[in-house]
């Protein structure tokens, strides 16, 4: 109905890109995937620093609205990374496994760098809180 095929081409191009990423990562050894994850961690940390210091955002303040959904616990992106790394042990497909290793390692490393190096050096506190501050 008026679709000139653009939406279909976009879906195909997204699917093609996803297949190409899996093919490229799948052709790497697990160690190469982890090393690529280290490079990705640097980019994630750079984006995190821009949000924190350039835009003035703070996780404890700006994501506090999530507290009721997480029973007051803060969800660090390293937690997602640990789940991805653990899941990689159970995945048979090399491409998917390596993507899990790459993204998982980068999430864990960037969170650790951010809290225990960057924030510690700049603010004097790692600010790695397990729970959101109680308002009151």
VENQUINOR-V525020 format. One record per residue. N is the residue number from 1. PHI is phi as a letter, one per 20 degrees, with the letter a starting at -180 (none if undefined). OMEGA is omega in radians with two decimals (999 if undefined). D_CENTER is the distance of its C-alpha to the mean C-alpha in Angstrom with 2 decimals. Layout:
N|PHI|OMEGA|D_CENTER / N|PHI|OMEGA|D_CENTER
This chain:
1|none|3.12|38.53 / 2|m|-3.14|38.24 / 3|e|-3.12|35.14 / 4|e|3.13|35.86 / 5|n|-3.12|33.21 / 6|f|-3.14|30.53 / 7|f|3.12|28.21 / 8|f|3.12|28.92 / 9|f|3.12|28.21 / 10|f|3.10|24.87 / 11|f|3.13|23.90 / 12|f|-3.11|25.22 / 13|f|3.08|23.43 / 14|f|3.10|19.99 / 15|f|3.11|21.00 / 16|f|3.14|22.32 / 17|f|3.12|19.18 / 18|f|3.11|17.15 / 19|f|3.14|20.01 / 20|f|3.10|20.15 / 21|f|3.11|16.54 / 22|f|3.13|17.21 / 23|f|-3.12|20.58 / 24|f|-3.13|19.45 / 25|f|3.14|16.78 / 26|f|3.13|19.29 / 27|e|3.13|21.95 / 28|e|3.04|20.26 / 29|f|3.09|20.86 / 30|g|3.14|18.26 / 31|f|3.09|18.66 / 32|f|3.09|18.10 / 33|f|3.12|14.82 / 34|f|3.11|13.73 / 35|f|3.05|15.26 / 36|f|3.08|13.45 / 37|f|3.10|10.18 / 38|f|3.09|11.88 / 39|f|3.10|12.59 / 40|f|3.12|9.15 / 41|f|3.12|8.32 / 42|f|3.12|11.36 / 43|f|3.10|10.43 / 44|f|3.14|7.27 / 45|f|3.09|9.84 / 46|f|3.10|12.47 / 47|f|3.12|11.00 / 48|f|3.12|10.56 / 49|f|3.09|14.14 / 50|f|3.14|15.44 / 51|f|-3.08|14.47 / 52|f|-3.01|15.85 / 53|e|3.12|18.88 / 54|e|-3.09|19.59 / 55|d|3.09|19.19 / 56|m|-3.13|20.06 / 57|e|3.06|17.34 / 58|c|-3.07|16.96 / 59|g|-3.11|14.70 / 60|f|-3.14|17.79 / 61|e|-2.98|19.86 / 62|e|3.07|17.88 / 63|d|-3.13|16.09 / 64|f|3.11|19.19 / 65|f|3.12|20.20 / 66|f|-3.04|17.78 / 67|g|3.13|19.88 / 68|f|-3.12|22.41 / 69|e|-3.10|19.93 / 70|d|-3.11|18.40 / 71|l|3.09|21.86 / 72|n|-3.13|21.11 / 73|e|3.06|18.23 / 74|e|3.14|15.16 / 75|d|3.10|11.86 / 76|e|-3.12|9.57 / 77|f|3.04|5.85 / 78|f|3.10|7.63 / 79|f|3.09|9.55 / 80|f|3.12|7.28 / 81|f|3.12|6.81 / 82|f|3.10|10.57 / 83|f|3.12|11.36 / 84|f|3.12|10.00 / 85|f|3.11|11.98 / 86|f|-3.13|14.88 / 87|f|-3.13|14.93 / 88|g|3.14|15.18 / 89|f|-3.06|18.52 / 90|d|-3.10|19.92 / 91|e|-3.10|19.06 / 92|e|-3.09|22.01 / 93|f|-3.06|20.88 / 94|f|-3.12|20.00 / 95|f|3.14|17.83 / 96|f|3.13|15.67 / 97|g|-3.12|15.71 / 98|f|3.06|14.70 / 99|f|3.09|11.75 / 100|f|3.10|10.62 / 101|f|-3.10|11.55 / 102|f|-3.09|9.94 / 103|f|3.13|6.32 / 104|f|3.13|7.15 / 105|f|-3.12|8.94 / 106|f|3.11|6.72 / 107|f|3.14|4.36 / 108|f|-3.08|7.98 / 109|f|-3.11|9.71 / 110|f|3.11|8.23 / 111|f|3.12|8.81 / 112|f|3.11|12.13 / 113|f|-3.08|13.11 / 114|f|-3.05|12.60 / 115|f|-2.94|14.62 / 116|e|3.04|17.08 / 117|c|-3.03|17.89 / 118|f|-3.10|17.24 / 119|f|3.14|18.08 / 120|f|-3.13|20.74 / 121|f|-3.02|22.42 / 122|e|-3.06|22.34 / 123|d|-3.09|22.93 / 124|n|3.13|24.48 / 125|b|3.11|22.25 / 126|f|3.12|18.95 / 127|l|3.11|18.48 / 128|e|-3.10|16.58 / 129|e|3.13|18.28 / 130|e|-3.11|18.12 / 131|c|3.04|19.86 / 132|f|3.07|20.24 / 133|f|3.14|23.48 / 134|e|3.12|26.45 / 135|f|3.09|27.97 / 136|q|999|31.67
